Amino acid sequence: LEAVYDKVDTGLADLARSRPGWRFELAGMSVVSARNIRQLVLDLGSSLLLEVAVIGDSTVEATETFQVALGTPTNFATGIAASRFNLPASAATGTLSNDDSATLAIQGQSRAEGDSGVATLDFPVTLSNAVVGGLDLPFTIVAGTATTGIDFSLVTSSPLRFTGTAGETQSIRVQIAGETTVELNETFSIALGTPANLAAGIEAVAVTAAGSPATGTIINDDTATLSIEDAAVIEGDSGVAPLVFTVRLSRPVEVPVQVAYATADGTATAGSGDYQATSGTLTFAPGGPLTTTVAVNVAGDLVAERAETFRLVLSGLNSGSPARSVTLSPSDAQGRIDTDDGATLSIADAISQEGQTGTRQMAFTVTLSRPLSVPLSVTYSTADGAATAASGDYQAASGTVTFAPGGSLSQTINVTISGDTQVEGDEDFSVTLGSLASAPPEEAAGRMTARGTMQNDDSATVRIVGGQAAEGDSGTRSLAFAVELTQAVDVPVNVVYSTSDATARVDQGDYQAANGSVRFAPGGALSQTVLVTILGDTLVELLDLE
C-alpha cells in the first residue's frame, strides 16, 4: 500500500510543477495511519537499546570490561521461522573506564631539638582514596640548613608500602639530635617520588603527591646569656694594679658573638686618677672559650679612704643576622677599689661565769685598728642565743659607742648577766655592731658580731638517804629510801637503783629484791622516794642492814 501511495505522490508532484501556483497532495486518515504504522515497524526492526546499570566508586583501578551475548529469539509470530533472524557471532563488550584518582598527602613537621639525646619527628603520609593492589611510594630526604648525620638522621627506609586502603597512613620517621648550641631553627625536606608497583592497568598519573616536598623544622630551644661579674682589687700604695672583670657566655653560639665595653665613673673617677678609662670590643668565636676578661688599671696611693667604685658597661650585643637567642644580663658590673690604708673596726668575744646569785657585767671590747682624724660612732645591740633575755639569763642592751680623734682605740660594751643555781650547759648570746654614724672615709668594717658565753658554775649531786623500820612478827611492810638531787638541773635526770644483800638477805626472807629508776624533771621536786618491801618474823636477831 505504501508503494501505491509513493507513486501517487510522485504523480501529484509532477502535476504541481506543470501548474505553477497549484498544490496537490494525498490526504486522509487512512493515508496517515498507514504511513505511521509502516514507520513504527521500520523502527522496531532496525534497533533495540539494551541498558546496563554501572555502579560508580572512588577506587583507583584498571579499566574494566564485561560482555553482553544475545540468545535465540523466542515468542515471535506463528509462521515466521527462527532462521529468518540473523544473530551476531560474538558477544558485545562493555568497557568501564577508571575516572578516579588518589592523593598521597604529606605535611611539614617541627619539633624542639632538646639539649641531649635524640627525639623523633614523624611525617604522616595519607592515601586519600583506595588503590586496588596497593603501591610503593619512594621518597628522599634532603638536607637544608640542618646537616644529615649531625642534626638529624633518617629512621624509615624508602619506599613506604601502602596496602591501598582509603585513608591509610604510613609515617616517615626522622631522629633529631639534641644539643646546647644556640643557633637558628634548622630545616630539611622530604620529597615524595612517583608511586611504583601499581596493579596492572593502573596508570601512575592516577596517584599524585600533595604537599611534597614537606619541610622538617628543628626548633632551636637553646638560649645563651652574656654576663659580666663584679670584681675587686686592693689598690696598693703606688703604681697600678689590674682590676679584672670576667665576661661569660653561658652556652656556645654557632656564630661569633660581639659586645662593646667601656668604663663609667662612680665614686672612683678616671679624671682624678683613681683608674684608667678603657673601652673596646670582645668577641666570642664559635667553638672558642666561653669566658674572657677585661683588665682595668687601678692607681695605688697612700690616702686613707673608703672603698671606691666604678662600673664596666657592656653594650651593642651582636649575635649575627638574624640574631641568635642571646641576652645581655647583667649588662654592667661594679669594680671596687679596696683601700689598704684604712682602719678596721671589730668586736671581740667575751666569757664570764654567771654566778649563783645577783647580777654581774660581761664586758665586750670594741677595737679600732688605728687612730682616726674624725669621730666614729657605731651602734650595737644584743641578740638571743641559748641564753635569752626573756628568761632572765641576761638584760637586753643597745646603744652607741664613739671613738674620738686622738682618743682610746678601744671601747667597752657592758651587758648585765644574771646568776642562778640551776645546773645547765653554757649559754650564749651575741652583740652585733650596726650602722656607722659619722663614719670617716678611712674606716672599714671588720668583725662586727661577738659571742658572749655565760659559763655554768653550778653542779648537782645525787644521793640516797637510808630508812629504818621495825620488821614485825609477820606479814610485810615498806621501808622508804629518799633519793635526792642537791641542785635543780635544766634537763631531766634519770637515776637507776637496785637492792643488794648486807646482813639482811633475800634468800633468808628478810626483804624482797627491788630495782627500777626515778626521774627528776626540770623544775620538779628534788627528792624521790623508793620503797622496799621487808618481811616480818619472830626470830630474835641483830639489826639487819640492806
Buried (B, 14 or more C-beta within 10 A) or exposed (E): EEEEBEEBEEEBEEEBEEEEEEEBEBEEEEBEEBEEEEEEEEEEEEEEEEEEEEEEEEBBBBEEEEEEEEEEEEEEEEEEEEEEEEEEEEEEEEEBEBEBBBEBBBEBBEBBBBEEEBBEBEBEBBBBBBBBBBBBBEBEBEBBEBEEEEBBEBBBEBBBEBEBEBEBEBBBEBBBBBBBBBBBBBBBBBBBBBBEEBBEEBEEEBBBBBBBBBBBBBEBBBEBBBBBBBBBBBBBEEEBBEBBBBBBBBBBBBBEBBBBBBBEBBEBEBEEEBBEBBEEEBEBEEEEEBEBEBEBBBBBBEEBBBBBBBBBBBEEBBBBEEEBBBEBEBBBBBBBBBBEBBBEBBBBBBEBBBBEEEEBEBEBBBBBBEBBEEBBBBBBEBEBBEBEBEEEBBEBBEEEBEBEEEEEEEBEBEBEBBBBBBBBEBBBBBBBBEEBEEBBBBBBEBBBEBBBBBEBBBEBEBEBEEBEEEBEEEEEEEBEBEBBBEBBBBEEBEBEBEBEBEEBEBEBEBBEEBEEEBEBEEEEEBEBEBEBEBBBBEEEEEEBEB
